[in-house]
Amino acid sequence: MTSASNEAVPGGSVKHAAAGNGASPAIAEELVEPLTPEQLAAEWDEERPPHAGPLANVAAAVAAAALGIAGLAMSVGMGLGSPEKPEPGLWPFIISLVMIAMSVALLVFGRKKLDAEAFSSSSWQVAAGVATLVGFVLVVGVAGFEIPTLLLTFVWLRFLGKETWRMSVVLSFAVTAAFYLIFVVALSVPIPHLF
């Protein structure tokens, strides 16, 4: 006669362990059954940070709109040109317009949405990602793009993405080499580089 017991397993599954009376653990089989979509949704809702609320949605819309307006002003200063002969500011101008339009849409329609998350300890990872990206932009003109790209990719993979040391090192070198081959060798893009 066998007996079955259900126990929760980390990773979203239920483990059924079947063992006979006096049977060794090596003989008993363990089957893993996936959770239903409803069970997964309930589990994710329990682990989710609290909702940000309508005031946070308004603040996010205003901040994004301000960033879009600043981008609009800077792109006009760089010159727009025309679609036939674009100048450096044309694409930033278009992206800034889209950012402003999306901010207005969030301001009008997003106040009642509850899918935005409140700031928590994990929000600092986003701030660290932005800070390292700003550092990358400031250094790349002086040191070339190879070393900053290698360091940025490593920091993002190891410390923000929690990858293993080996995977972080290997992927950092692979990404940097791929960028070099694509942008410097194949496309001859005039970006600062060491080699």
Secondary structure, DSSP 8 states (H G I E B T S, - for coil): -EEEEEEEETTTEEEEEEEETT--TTTSEEEEEE--HHHHHHHHHHHS--B--HHHHHHHHHHHHHHHHHHHHHHHHH--B-SSSB-TTHHHHHHHHHHHHHHHHHHHHGGG---SB---TTHHHHHHHHHHHHHHHHHHHHH-SHHHHHHHHHHIIIIIS---HHHHHHHHHHHHHHHIIIIIIIS--------
